[in-house]
């Protein structure tokens, strides 16, 4: 366990081939799944919560109703900017306590704008969000992510940044959902 304070848990495991960590972050948040979903699928509000991400925008709807493509850009000085295109899918299920949401993504360079000059295009970013309703109107939230920042960054810096980013993301959501 990398972090377990105030109900915010961050766990990591190292990919044996790359040395880069996959992050699992979880928390019980004080808002309903519907509110959290609306906050995180809206590009403007999502950017308030996700650290080091100045741009996130939907670029294409999918042929299926619960599918789309997003362009996102990371900016965390002093490292060079990075961007990626994600194929995103989701499910919504009704249960006795409310709606359960599950959203997952992976890189898909076949759609979207070409790489920008001086911005490194990433090829590995996959993960998911899970929103499960709990008694009292709260949400059990889980965030899993594996991203390779590529370029000439030491793995220990990449791994520390991934853990710190996940913790800040959870803290931002917990603050919003008080």
C-alpha positions as a Markdown table, in Angstrom:
| # | Residue | x | y | z |
|---|---|---|---|---|
| 1 | Unk | 0.0 | 0.0 | 0.0 |
| 2 | Unk | 1.5 | 3.3 | -1.1 |
| 3 | Unk | -1.0 | 5.5 | 0.7 |
| 4 | Unk | -3.9 | 4.8 | 3.0 |
| 5 | Unk | -5.1 | 7.9 | 4.8 |
| 6 | Unk | -8.4 | 9.6 | 5.3 |
| 7 | Unk | -10.1 | 6.8 | 3.3 |
| 8 | Unk | -8.0 | 7.5 | 0.2 |
| 9 | Unk | -6.0 | 4.4 | -0.9 |
| 10 | Unk | -3.3 | 4.3 | -3.5 |
| 11 | Unk | -1.8 | 1.0 | -4.5 |
| 12 | Unk | 0.8 | 0.3 | -7.2 |
| 13 | Unk | 2.3 | -2.7 | -8.9 |
| 14 | Unk | 5.2 | -2.7 | -11.2 |
| 15 | Unk | 5.0 | -4.0 | -14.8 |
| 16 | Unk | 7.8 | -6.5 | -14.9 |
| 17 | Unk | 8.7 | -5.7 | -18.6 |
| 18 | Unk | 8.7 | -1.9 | -18.4 |
| 19 | Unk | 9.3 | -1.1 | -14.7 |
| 20 | Unk | 6.4 | 1.4 | -14.8 |
| 21 | Unk | 3.7 | 1.1 | -12.2 |
| 22 | Unk | 0.0 | 0.5 | -12.6 |
| 23 | Unk | -2.0 | 2.5 | -10.1 |
| 24 | Unk | -5.2 | 1.5 | -8.3 |
| 25 | Unk | -6.7 | 4.4 | -6.3 |
| 26 | Unk | -9.9 | 4.0 | -4.3 |
| 27 | Unk | -12.1 | 6.0 | -1.9 |
| 28 | Unk | -15.6 | 6.3 | -0.5 |
| 29 | Unk | -16.8 | 9.6 | -1.7 |
| 30 | Unk | -19.7 | 11.6 | -0.2 |
| 31 | Unk | -21.7 | 12.3 | -3.4 |
| 32 | Unk | -24.0 | 10.0 | -5.4 |
| 33 | Unk | -22.8 | 8.1 | -8.4 |
| 34 | Unk | -24.9 | 10.2 | -10.7 |
| 35 | Unk | -23.3 | 13.5 | -9.5 |
| 36 | Unk | -19.8 | 12.0 | -9.7 |
| 37 | Unk | -20.4 | 10.7 | -13.2 |
| 38 | Unk | -21.6 | 14.1 | -14.4 |
| 39 | Unk | -18.6 | 15.8 | -12.9 |
| 40 | Unk | -16.1 | 13.4 | -14.5 |
| 41 | Unk | -17.6 | 13.0 | -18.0 |
| 42 | Unk | -17.9 | 16.8 | -18.5 |
| 43 | Unk | -14.6 | 17.9 | -20.0 |
| 44 | Unk | -14.6 | 21.3 | -18.2 |
| 45 | Unk | -15.3 | 19.9 | -14.7 |
| 46 | Unk | -13.0 | 16.9 | -15.3 |
| 47 | Unk | -10.1 | 19.3 | -15.9 |
| 48 | Unk | -10.7 | 20.8 | -12.4 |
| 49 | Unk | -10.1 | 17.5 | -10.8 |
| 50 | Unk | -7.4 | 15.8 | -12.9 |
| 51 | Unk | -4.0 | 17.3 | -12.1 |
| 52 | Unk | -1.5 | 18.3 | -14.8 |
| 53 | Unk | -4.1 | 18.0 | -17.6 |
| 54 | Unk | -4.8 | 21.3 | -19.4 |
| 55 | Unk | -6.8 | 19.8 | -22.2 |
| 56 | Unk | -9.4 | 17.0 | -22.5 |
| 57 | Unk | -12.0 | 17.0 | -25.3 |
| 58 | Unk | -14.3 | 14.6 | -27.0 |
| 59 | Unk | -13.3 | 14.3 | -30.6 |
| 60 | Unk | -15.6 | 11.6 | -32.0 |
| 61 | Unk | -18.7 | 9.7 | -31.0 |
| 62 | Unk | -18.7 | 6.0 | -31.4 |
| 63 | Unk | -21.0 | 3.9 | -33.5 |
| 64 | Unk | -22.4 | 2.3 | -30.3 |
| 65 | Unk | -24.1 | 4.6 | -27.8 |
| 66 | Unk | -21.6 | 4.1 | -24.9 |
| 67 | Unk | -18.4 | 4.8 | -26.8 |
| 68 | Unk | -16.3 | 7.8 | -27.9 |
| 69 | Unk | -12.8 | 9.1 | -28.5 |
| 70 | Unk | -11.1 | 11.8 | -26.4 |
| 71 | Unk | -8.0 | 13.8 | -27.0 |
| 72 | Unk | -6.0 | 14.6 | -23.9 |
| 73 | Unk | -2.8 | 16.5 | -23.1 |
| 74 | Unk | -0.5 | 16.4 | -20.1 |
| 75 | Unk | 1.6 | 19.3 | -19.0 |
| 76 | Unk | 3.8 | 18.8 | -16.0 |
| 77 | Unk | 7.0 | 21.0 | -16.1 |
| 78 | Unk | 9.8 | 20.5 | -16.4 |
| 79 | Unk | 9.1 | 17.5 | -18.6 |
| 80 | Unk | 7.9 | 18.0 | -22.1 |
| 81 | Unk | 4.1 | 18.0 | -22.9 |
| 82 | Unk | 2.6 | 14.7 | -23.8 |
| 83 | Unk | -0.7 | 13.8 | -25.5 |
| 84 | Unk | -2.8 | 10.8 | -26.4 |
| 85 | Unk | -6.1 | 9.7 | -28.0 |
| 86 | Unk | -8.3 | 7.4 | -25.9 |
| 87 | Unk | -11.0 | 5.1 | -27.0 |
| 88 | Unk | -13.5 | 5.2 | -24.1 |
| 89 | Unk | -16.4 | 2.9 | -23.4 |
| 90 | Unk | -18.8 | 2.7 | -20.5 |
| 91 | Unk | -21.7 | 0.8 | -19.0 |
| 92 | Unk | -24.5 | 2.0 | -16.7 |
| 93 | Unk | -26.4 | -0.5 | -14.5 |
| 94 | Unk | -29.3 | 0.1 | -12.2 |
| 95 | Unk | -29.3 | -1.5 | -8.8 |
| 96 | Unk | -31.3 | -1.0 | -5.5 |
| 97 | Unk | -29.0 | 1.8 | -4.3 |
| 98 | Unk | -28.8 | 3.8 | -7.6 |
| 99 | Unk | -26.7 | 3.6 | -10.8 |
| 100 | Unk | -23.4 | 1.8 | -11.0 |
| 101 | Unk | -21.1 | 3.2 | -13.7 |
| 102 | Unk | -18.0 | 1.6 | -15.3 |
| 103 | Unk | -15.8 | 3.4 | -17.8 |
| 104 | Unk | -12.7 | 2.1 | -19.4 |
| 105 | Unk | -10.2 | 3.3 | -21.9 |
| 106 | Unk | -7.1 | 2.5 | -24.0 |
| 107 | Unk | -5.0 | 4.4 | -26.5 |
| 108 | Unk | -6.3 | 4.5 | -30.1 |
| 109 | Unk | -4.1 | 6.6 | -32.5 |
| 110 | Unk | -6.3 | 5.7 | -35.5 |
| 111 | Unk | -8.7 | 8.5 | -34.7 |
| 112 | Unk | -8.0 | 12.2 | -33.9 |
| 113 | Unk | -5.6 | 14.9 | -34.7 |
| 114 | Unk | -2.0 | 14.2 | -35.8 |
| 115 | Unk | 0.8 | 14.7 | -33.3 |
| 116 | Unk | 1.7 | 18.3 | -32.5 |
| 117 | Unk | 5.2 | 19.6 | -32.8 |
| 118 | Unk | 7.1 | 19.6 | -29.4 |
| 119 | Unk | 4.4 | 17.4 | -27.9 |
| 120 | Unk | 5.3 | 13.7 | -27.3 |
| 121 | Unk | 2.5 | 11.3 | -28.4 |
| 122 | Unk | 2.0 | 8.5 | -25.9 |
| 123 | Unk | 1.1 | 4.9 | -26.9 |
| 124 | Unk | 0.3 | 3.3 | -23.6 |
| 125 | Unk | -2.5 | 4.6 | -21.4 |
| 126 | Unk | -5.2 | 2.2 | -20.3 |
| 127 | Unk | -7.5 | 2.1 | -17.2 |
| 128 | Unk | -10.9 | 2.4 | -15.8 |
| 129 | Unk | -13.2 | 4.2 | -13.3 |
| 130 | Unk | -15.8 | 2.3 | -11.3 |
| 131 | Unk | -18.6 | 4.1 | -9.4 |
| 132 | Unk | -20.6 | 1.9 | -7.1 |
| 133 | Unk | -23.5 | 3.4 | -5.0 |
| 134 | Unk | -23.4 | 2.8 | -1.2 |
| 135 | Unk | -25.9 | 3.3 | 1.6 |
| 136 | Unk | -26.5 | 6.9 | 2.4 |
| 137 | Unk | -26.0 | 8.2 | -1.1 |
| 138 | Unk | -22.2 | 8.0 | -1.3 |
| 139 | Unk | -20.0 | 6.3 | -3.9 |
| 140 | Unk | -17.2 | 3.7 | -3.8 |
| 141 | Unk | -14.9 | 5.0 | -6.4 |
| 142 | Unk | -12.0 | 3.0 | -8.0 |
| 143 | Unk | -9.5 | 4.4 | -10.5 |
| 144 | Unk | -7.1 | 2.1 | -12.2 |
| 145 | Unk | -4.5 | 3.5 | -14.6 |
| 146 | Unk | -1.4 | 2.4 | -16.5 |
| 147 | Unk | 0.4 | 5.1 | -18.5 |
| 148 | Unk | 3.9 | 5.1 | -20.0 |
| 149 | Unk | 5.2 | 8.7 | -20.2 |
| 150 | Unk | 7.9 | 7.6 | -22.7 |
| 151 | Unk | 10.8 | 9.8 | -23.6 |
| 152 | Unk | 13.9 | 10.1 | -21.5 |
| 153 | Unk | 12.4 | 10.2 | -18.0 |
| 154 | Unk | 13.7 | 7.9 | -15.2 |
| 155 | Unk | 11.2 | 5.3 | -14.2 |
| 156 | Unk | 11.4 | 6.3 | -10.5 |
| 157 | Unk | 10.2 | 9.8 | -11.5 |
| 158 | Unk | 7.5 | 8.5 | -13.7 |
| 159 | Unk | 6.3 | 6.1 | -11.0 |
| 160 | Unk | 6.3 | 8.8 | -8.3 |
| 161 | Unk | 4.4 | 11.2 | -10.6 |
| 162 | Unk | 1.7 | 8.5 | -11.3 |
| 163 | Unk | 1.2 | 7.9 | -7.6 |
| 164 | Unk | 1.1 | 11.6 | -6.8 |
| 165 | Unk | -1.3 | 12.3 | -9.6 |
| 166 | Unk | -3.7 | 9.6 | -8.5 |
| 167 | Unk | -3.6 | 10.9 | -4.9 |
| 168 | Unk | -4.3 | 14.5 | -5.9 |
| 169 | Unk | -7.1 | 13.3 | -8.2 |
| 170 | Unk | -8.7 | 11.5 | -5.3 |
| 171 | Unk | -8.2 | 14.4 | -2.9 |
| 172 | Unk | -9.8 | 16.8 | -5.4 |
| 173 | Unk | -12.8 | 14.5 | -5.8 |
| 174 | Unk | -13.1 | 14.0 | -2.0 |
| 175 | Unk | -13.1 | 17.7 | -1.5 |
| 176 | Unk | -15.8 | 18.3 | -4.1 |
| 177 | Unk | -18.0 | 15.4 | -2.7 |
| 178 | Unk | -18.0 | 16.5 | 0.9 |
